[in-house]
Amino acid sequence: MIPKEMLKKIRQIELRTKRLVTETLAGQYHSAFKGQGLHFEEVREYFPGDEIRSIDWNVTARMNQPFVKVYSEERELTLMLLVDLSGSGFFGSVEHTKREIAAELASVLAFSAIRNNDKVGLILFTDKVEKFVPPRKGRFHVLRVIREILFFEPQNRGTDLNGALEFLGRVVPRKAITVCVSDFLGQTNPTRQMMDMHLRRHVVLSETLAQTSATALRQANRRHDVVAVQITDPRELKLPNVGWVVLQDAETGQIVEINTGDQRRREAYAKRQADAQEELLKLFRVSGIDSIQLRTDEPYAMALEYFFEMRSKRRHLAA
């Protein structure tokens, strides 16, 4: 039996996200992600404006007037959600944690998918694959996906995107829309950064992610349509001036005491975060992967709409 409080939270997310899907995003999702191919439907008379390349010359010759072939997109797709449940996902300095934002985002994408008759699957990962939910259709399946993202208790707290992508390749052999939802911190965890600065070690914070994940991302994107969704919190980008604080690494448990009143330390931290973010975006570009940047203190709807719009425009230009 699912506890009432858990059901209430799942239902709240469903109500918030289904309205957004119904009013805006379901059609944009359809336009942004193309099907597996084209399916021949019928032949009909030619109308001005029809593509000349679609004329069926055999039928045209027999009927002494132009006819065109009509195709429809083979629409049924699979949406795979890869959601990072490492320790840093429980952080949130504003109303919602990164994990809660991940659940809402997954809800929007999943409801958009099932409205387009697509299947939805889920892989939850830390430094190992914690849970695999095979792709299925239907509202109750989507509610299960939301529940797992919100309330599943992972055994580990580290991060290994590489392992999750390798597992995806084994369990989903056919092309799928693959959305990786993570803060993409890994070894770039902000607490770890402060430890590095405290110990006066210079660590290029995006190197670990680039070294361990670049190859896996490129390989996954060759088989699937991979989209990276990064969720960050404002306190991970800039330190507030609140004097001495004790920070604990969410993934290793290490503790360090830092003086945030030191302006040079705050400026150095902000610069290193900005540099790491630029390296991460460069990694996505080099790997040919589209990305969406979300924050816990900003609405996610506009970022999603912009992403779908850009994907749709690019798809139409390529057609």
C-alpha positions in Angstrom: 0.0 0.0 0.0 1.4 3.4 -1.0 1.3 6.0 1.8 -1.2 8.8 1.5 1.5 11.5 1.6 3.3 9.8 -1.2 0.2 9.5 -3.3 -0.6 13.2 -2.7 2.8 14.4 -3.9 2.6 12.2 -7.0 -0.9 13.5 -7.8 0.2 17.1 -7.3 3.0 16.6 -9.8 0.6 14.9 -12.2 -1.9 17.8 -12.1 0.8 20.5 -12.5 2.6 18.8 -15.4 -0.4 17.4 -17.3 -1.8 20.9 -17.8 1.5 22.1 -19.3 1.5 19.0 -21.5 -2.1 19.4 -22.7 -1.9 23.1 -23.4 1.6 23.5 -24.8 4.2 20.7 -24.9 2.6 17.5 -26.3 2.5 18.9 -29.9 6.0 20.4 -29.6 7.3 17.0 -28.3 5.8 15.4 -31.4 7.5 17.9 -33.7 10.9 17.7 -31.9 11.4 14.0 -32.0 11.0 12.2 -35.3 9.7 8.6 -35.8 11.6 5.6 -37.1 10.6 6.1 -40.7 7.8 6.7 -43.2 4.8 4.4 -43.8 3.0 4.4 -47.2 -0.7 5.1 -46.8 -2.3 5.9 -50.1 -2.2 7.5 -53.5 -4.2 10.6 -54.1 -4.6 13.3 -56.8 -1.9 15.9 -57.1 -2.7 19.4 -55.7 -0.8 22.6 -56.3 1.9 22.9 -53.7 2.5 19.1 -53.3 6.1 18.0 -53.5 7.0 17.0 -57.1 9.2 14.2 -55.8 6.2 12.5 -54.3 4.5 12.0 -57.7 3.7 8.3 -58.5 4.6 8.2 -62.2 3.1 4.8 -62.8 -0.3 5.8 -61.5 0.0 9.2 -63.2 0.7 7.5 -66.6 -2.3 5.1 -66.2 -4.8 7.8 -65.1 -3.5 10.6 -67.4 -3.3 13.0 -64.5 -0.8 13.5 -61.7 -1.1 11.4 -58.5 1.1 11.6 -55.5 2.1 9.0 -52.9 1.1 9.9 -49.3 3.2 8.8 -46.4 2.7 9.0 -42.6 5.4 8.9 -40.0 5.9 5.7 -38.1 5.4 7.4 -34.8 5.8 4.9 -32.0 9.0 5.7 -30.2 10.6 4.8 -26.9 11.5 7.5 -24.4 14.2 6.3 -21.9 14.7 8.5 -18.8 18.1 8.1 -17.2 17.9 9.9 -13.8 20.8 10.5 -11.5 20.0 9.6 -7.9 23.5 10.4 -6.4 23.7 12.2 -3.2 24.0 15.6 -4.7 20.5 15.4 -6.1 19.0 15.7 -2.7 20.3 19.3 -2.4 18.1 22.3 -2.8 18.5 25.8 -1.3 15.1 27.1 -2.5 11.7 25.5 -2.6 12.5 22.3 -4.5 15.4 19.9 -4.5 17.1 18.8 -7.7 15.5 15.4 -7.3 12.0 17.0 -7.2 12.7 19.1 -10.3 13.9 15.9 -12.0 10.6 14.2 -11.1 8.5 17.0 -12.6 10.6 17.2 -15.7 10.3 13.4 -16.2 6.5 13.7 -15.7 6.2 16.4 -18.4 8.3 14.3 -20.9 6.5 11.0 -20.0 3.0 12.4 -20.3 4.0 14.1 -23.6 5.3 10.7 -24.8 2.2 8.7 -24.0 0.0 11.4 -25.6 1.9 10.6 -28.7 1.5 6.8 -28.2 5.2 6.4 -27.3 6.6 4.1 -24.6 8.4 5.3 -21.5 11.2 3.5 -19.6 13.3 4.5 -16.7 16.9 3.9 -15.5 17.8 5.2 -12.0 21.6 5.3 -11.4 24.2 6.3 -8.9 27.6 4.8 -9.3 25.7 1.7 -10.3 22.3 1.1 -12.0 19.9 1.1 -9.1 16.6 0.4 -10.9 15.4 -0.4 -14.4 11.7 0.0 -15.4 11.1 -1.4 -18.9 9.4 0.8 -21.4 5.6 0.7 -21.4 2.6 2.9 -22.2 -0.2 4.3 -20.1 -1.0 6.8 -17.3 -0.5 4.3 -14.4 3.0 3.4 -15.8 3.9 7.1 -15.9 2.7 7.5 -12.3 5.0 4.6 -11.3 7.9 6.4 -13.1 7.2 9.6 -11.0 7.0 7.6 -7.8 10.3 5.8 -8.4 12.1 9.0 -9.1 10.7 10.7 -6.0 10.9 8.0 -3.5 13.2 5.2 -4.5 16.0 4.7 -1.9 19.3 4.2 -3.7 21.9 1.9 -2.1 24.9 4.1 -3.2 25.5 7.8 -3.4 28.2 8.2 -6.0 27.8 8.9 -9.8 28.7 6.9 -12.8 27.0 8.0 -16.0 29.3 5.8 -18.1 27.9 2.7 -16.4 24.3 3.8 -16.9 24.8 4.5 -20.6 26.5 1.0 -21.1 23.5 -0.6 -19.3 21.1 1.3 -21.6 23.0 -0.1 -24.7 22.4 -3.7 -23.4 18.7 -3.4 -22.4 17.5 -1.0 -25.2 18.9 -2.3 -28.5 16.7 -0.2 -30.8 16.9 3.6 -31.2 15.3 5.5 -28.4 14.9 9.1 -27.2 17.3 9.1 -24.3 17.1 11.9 -21.7 19.9 12.0 -19.2 18.8 14.0 -16.1 21.6 14.9 -13.8 23.5 17.8 -12.2 26.5 16.4 -14.1 28.7 17.2 -11.1 30.3 13.8 -10.5 33.8 14.7 -9.3 32.9 18.4 -9.8 30.7 18.4 -6.6 30.8 21.9 -5.1 31.8 20.6 -1.6 34.7 18.7 -3.2 35.7 22.0 -5.0 35.8 23.8 -1.7 38.0 21.0 -0.3 40.4 21.4 -3.2 40.6 25.1 -2.7 41.0 24.7 1.0 43.9 22.3 0.4 45.3 24.7 -2.3 45.1 22.0 -5.0 44.3 23.1 -8.5 41.8 20.6 -10.0 40.2 21.2 -13.4 36.7 20.3 -12.2 35.2 19.1 -15.5 38.1 16.8 -16.4 36.8 13.8 -14.6 33.4 14.0 -16.3 35.0 14.6 -19.7 37.4 11.7 -19.3 34.9 9.1 -18.1 31.8 10.1 -20.0 32.8 11.7 -23.4 33.3 8.4 -25.2 30.2 6.8 -23.6 28.1 9.8 -24.6 29.3 9.8 -28.2 28.7 6.1 -28.5 25.2 6.3 -27.0 24.3 9.2 -29.3 25.3 7.1 -32.4 22.6 4.6 -31.5 20.0 6.8 -29.7 18.8 10.4 -29.7 20.5 11.6 -26.5 19.5 14.8 -24.7 21.3 15.9 -21.5 19.3 17.8 -18.9 21.4 19.5 -16.3 19.7 20.6 -13.0 21.7 23.0 -10.8 21.0 25.0 -7.7 22.1 28.7 -7.3 24.3 27.8 -4.2 26.3 25.4 -6.5 27.2 28.3 -8.8 28.0 31.1 -6.3 28.7 31.0 -2.6 26.7 33.4 -0.3 28.6 35.6 2.2 27.5 33.9 5.4 30.9 33.6 7.3 32.3 30.3 8.4 30.3 27.3 7.3 30.7 23.5 7.6 30.2 21.7 4.3 29.7 17.9 3.9 30.2 16.2 0.6 26.9 14.6 -0.3 28.5 11.6 -2.0 31.6 10.9 0.0 30.6 12.2 3.5 33.8 14.3 3.7 33.6 17.5 5.8 35.4 20.8 5.5 35.1 24.2 7.2 35.1 27.2 4.9 35.1 31.0 5.5 32.6 32.3 2.9 33.3 35.8 4.1 36.6 35.7 2.1 35.7 37.6 -1.1 38.6 36.1 -3.0 37.5 32.6 -2.1 34.0 33.4 -3.3 35.2 34.9 -6.6 37.6 32.0 -7.2 34.7 29.5 -6.5 32.4 31.3 -8.9 35.0 31.5 -11.6 35.8 27.8 -11.3 32.2 26.9 -11.5 31.7 29.1 -14.6 34.8 27.5 -16.2 33.5 24.0 -15.4 30.1 24.8 -16.8 31.6 26.0 -20.0 33.7 22.8 -20.3 30.6 20.7 -19.8 28.7 22.5 -22.5 31.7 22.1 -24.8 31.6 18.4 -24.0 28.0 18.1 -25.1 28.7 20.1 -28.3 31.7 17.9 -29.2 29.6 14.8 -28.6 26.8 16.1 -30.8 24.3 16.1 -27.9 21.5 18.6 -27.3 21.4 19.9 -23.7 18.9 21.8 -21.5 20.0 23.7 -18.4 17.5 24.0 -15.6 17.8 25.5 -12.1 15.9 24.9 -8.9 15.1 28.6 -8.6 13.7 29.1 -12.1 10.6 27.7 -13.9 11.5 24.9 -16.2 8.6 25.3 -18.7 10.2 28.1 -20.8 13.5 26.2 -21.1 11.6 23.1 -22.3 9.5 25.1 -24.8 12.6 26.8 -26.2 14.4 23.4 -26.6 11.4 21.8 -28.4 11.1 24.9 -30.6 14.8 24.8 -31.6 14.6 21.0 -32.3 11.5 21.4 -34.4 13.1 24.2 -36.5 16.3 22.1 -37.1 14.3 19.1 -38.0 12.2 21.0 -40.6 15.4 22.6 -42.1 16.9 19.1 -42.4 13.8 17.7 -44.1 
